[in-house]
Amino acid sequence: MRVTLLGFGVVARSFAEVVMSEGPKLAKEYGLKPKIVGIVDSHGAAFDKNGLDLAKALESKSKLGTLAGLDGSYHEGMDGVHAIRETECEVVVETTPTELKRGEPGLSHVKTAMIKGRHVVCTNKGPLAIAMPALIELAHHNEVVFKFSGTVGGGTPVLDFAKRCLEGSEIRGIRGILNGTSNYILTRMAAEGVSMKDALADAQRLGYAEADPTYDVEGLDTACKLVITSNYVLDSALSIKDVDIRGITKVTGADVADASSKGETIKLIGSVGSKAKVSPERVKLTHPLNVSGTFNAICFDTHPSGEVTLVGKGAGGPETATSVVRDLIDIRRAFAR
Ligand SMILES: NC(=O)c1ccc[n+]([C@@H]2O[C@H](COP(=O)([O-])OP(=O)(O)OC[C@H]3O[C@@H](n4cnc5c(N)ncnc54)[C@H](OP(=O)(O)O)[C@@H]3O)[C@@H](O)[C@H]2O)c1
């Protein structure tokens, strides 16, 4: 399976490491033999129809910050759309940064790939938060597979858990803690009485939060994941504009202490029932959604089985790389049929 990587940051480099270290196992157990024929970052693109040297690509990125070390394969300044058009491959893996105004550059990458007849694996939430129904339609129209399990839950298989494992049950609602950074902040406020400002500074120091943590603490990241989960699991046609969004920035130490005195805690909850919303809500200390630190948890209200809750790490390079592998295995299975 020939693969082009759009973006070569934390997730894509972890995926490259998995391909190098787990290649024989993936081939033996799943028949999956990814050959990376293209890599694009913000500086340029490298491609080779015989497969790029991944060790060299990783070394070049860490030493030079670019793919220039790939010598004759490297095209400085070539952008993603151009590279997709130039490269013969079966799958494009999109891992550029999430951007929520226009969904770019990911949206153009995904569309170009589909129009070229490439299957797409996407960990970037931007294109889906903005245009998921249209992209699913485009994938159908071009008869390609579109997979995006890493967009929700990182390595924790939230989407396919709900879609496949809950088959036969009616899902009546979804409530989830979908952002590790805000959960880390609220957990520290509740457990240690630290201020939101200090907890956020610690989250940034530990690498959980971005330098600009707005997406996390204002609830936008949770809203993206809610849109994707609802559309995938409940067949809704939401975009991020349809979600009422309130983040955690107005939650005070006094609010957290008051909840605690009543056997409750405050969590940033994304929920879909009669409407889609993100807001800080009280959760009973005994409820399975009361997960601590950077963990994510999602609770499906099912009929007749009641609440089913999935808990796991919501992010991380190696974890999210496993979602890419999972999606590639699914694409291979679709081929094999
Ligand atoms: N990290 C996680 O745990 C995680 C979990 C789930 C989902 N995600 C999502 O997955 C995506 C990738 O995450 P990440 O942590 O790997 O991000 P990252 O480390 O910031 O990497 C982003 C990559 O995209 C490249 N890029 C930026 N603009 C580009 C452009 N216009 N054309 C081509 N490449 C471009 C960057 O190039 P340079 O290297 O040149 O800067 C970099 O290689 C994001 O959308 C993120 O929200 C991440």
The ligand as an SDF file (V2000), in Angstrom:
LIG
                    3D

 48 52  0  0  0  0  0  0  0  0999 V2000
   -0.7320   15.1260   18.7400 N   0  0  0  0  0  0  0  0  0  0  0  0
   -1.8040   14.4570   19.1370 C   0  0  0  0  0  0  0  0  0  0  0  0
   -1.8120   13.8070   20.1980 O   0  0  0  0  0  0  0  0  0  0  0  0
   -3.0570   14.4420   18.2860 C   0  0  0  0  0  0  0  0  0  0  0  0
   -4.1120   13.5760   18.6230 C   0  0  0  0  0  0  0  0  0  0  0  0
   -5.2470   13.5220   17.8010 C   0  0  0  0  0  0  0  0  0  0  0  0
   -5.3330   14.3690   16.7110 C   0  0  0  0  0  0  0  0  0  0  0  0
   -4.3000   15.2390   16.4360 N   0  0  0  0  0  0  0  0  0  0  0  0
   -4.4270   16.1050   15.2600 C   0  0  0  0  0  0  0  0  0  0  0  0
   -3.5710   15.5560   14.2620 O   0  0  0  0  0  0  0  0  0  0  0  0
   -2.9560   16.6020   13.5060 C   0  0  0  0  0  0  0  0  0  0  0  0
   -1.4410   16.4640   13.6410 C   0  0  0  0  0  0  0  0  0  0  0  0
   -1.0560   16.6210   14.9870 O   0  0  0  0  0  0  0  0  0  0  0  0
    0.4790   16.7580   15.3600 P   0  0  0  0  0  0  0  0  0  0  0  0
    0.5180   16.7600   16.8500 O   0  0  0  0  0  0  0  0  0  0  0  0
    1.2590   15.7710   14.5940 O   0  0  0  0  0  0  0  0  0  0  0  0
    0.7740   18.2280   14.8260 O   0  0  0  0  0  0  0  0  0  0  0  0
    2.2050   18.9140   14.5900 P   0  0  0  0  0  0  0  0  0  0  0  0
    3.2450   18.2220   15.3960 O   0  0  0  0  0  0  0  0  0  0  0  0
    2.0140   20.3640   14.7760 O   0  0  0  0  0  0  0  0  0  0  0  0
    2.5220   18.5960   13.0440 O   0  0  0  0  0  0  0  0  0  0  0  0
    1.8560   19.2460   12.0090 C   0  0  0  0  0  0  0  0  0  0  0  0
    2.6170   19.0030   10.7410 C   0  0  0  0  0  0  0  0  0  0  0  0
    1.9270   19.6380    9.6600 O   0  0  0  0  0  0  0  0  0  0  0  0
    2.8740   20.3600    8.8970 C   0  0  0  0  0  0  0  0  0  0  0  0
    2.2380   21.4780    8.2130 N   0  0  0  0  0  0  0  0  0  0  0  0
    1.8150   22.6440    8.7150 C   0  0  0  0  0  0  0  0  0  0  0  0
    1.2790   23.4080    7.7480 N   0  0  0  0  0  0  0  0  0  0  0  0
    1.3920   22.6940    6.6040 C   0  0  0  0  0  0  0  0  0  0  0  0
    1.0580   22.9460    5.2550 C   0  0  0  0  0  0  0  0  0  0  0  0
    0.4680   24.0910    4.8710 N   0  0  0  0  0  0  0  0  0  0  0  0
    1.3220   21.9980    4.3280 N   0  0  0  0  0  0  0  0  0  0  0  0
    1.9260   20.8210    4.6830 C   0  0  0  0  0  0  0  0  0  0  0  0
    2.2740   20.5320    5.9510 N   0  0  0  0  0  0  0  0  0  0  0  0
    2.0120   21.4600    6.8970 C   0  0  0  0  0  0  0  0  0  0  0  0
    3.9300   20.8160    9.8760 C   0  0  0  0  0  0  0  0  0  0  0  0
    5.1060   21.1490    9.1530 O   0  0  0  0  0  0  0  0  0  0  0  0
    6.4740   21.5560    9.8910 P   0  0  0  0  0  0  0  0  0  0  0  0
    6.9970   20.2480   10.4580 O   0  0  0  0  0  0  0  0  0  0  0  0
    7.3080   22.0580    8.7860 O   0  0  0  0  0  0  0  0  0  0  0  0
    6.1180   22.5480   10.9260 O   0  0  0  0  0  0  0  0  0  0  0  0
    4.0510   19.5510   10.7380 C   0  0  0  0  0  0  0  0  0  0  0  0
    4.9260   18.6410   10.1400 O   0  0  0  0  0  0  0  0  0  0  0  0
   -3.5030   17.9070   14.0770 C   0  0  0  0  0  0  0  0  0  0  0  0
   -4.5740   18.3370   13.2660 O   0  0  0  0  0  0  0  0  0  0  0  0
   -3.9770   17.5380   15.4710 C   0  0  0  0  0  0  0  0  0  0  0  0
   -5.0530   18.3430   15.9060 O   0  0  0  0  0  0  0  0  0  0  0  0
   -3.1620   15.2750   17.1820 C   0  0  0  0  0  0  0  0  0  0  0  0
  1  2  1  0
  2  3  2  0
  2  4  1  0
  4  5  1  0
  4 48  2  0
  5  6  2  0
  6  7  1  0
  7  8  2  0
  8  9  1  0
  8 48  1  0
  9 10  1  0
  9 46  1  0
 10 11  1  0
 11 12  1  0
 11 44  1  0
 12 13  1  0
 13 14  1  0
 14 15  2  0
 14 16  1  0
 14 17  1  0
 17 18  1  0
 18 19  2  0
 18 20  1  0
 18 21  1  0
 21 22  1  0
 22 23  1  0
 23 24  1  0
 23 42  1  0
 24 25  1  0
 25 26  1  0
 25 36  1  0
 26 27  1  0
 26 35  1  0
 27 28  2  0
 28 29  1  0
 29 30  1  0
 29 35  2  0
 30 31  1  0
 30 32  2  0
 32 33  1  0
 33 34  2  0
 34 35  1  0
 36 37  1  0
 36 42  1  0
 37 38  1  0
 38 39  2  0
 38 40  1  0
 38 41  1  0
 42 43  1  0
 44 45  1  0
 44 46  1  0
 46 47  1  0
M  CHG  2   8   1  16  -1
M  END
$$$$
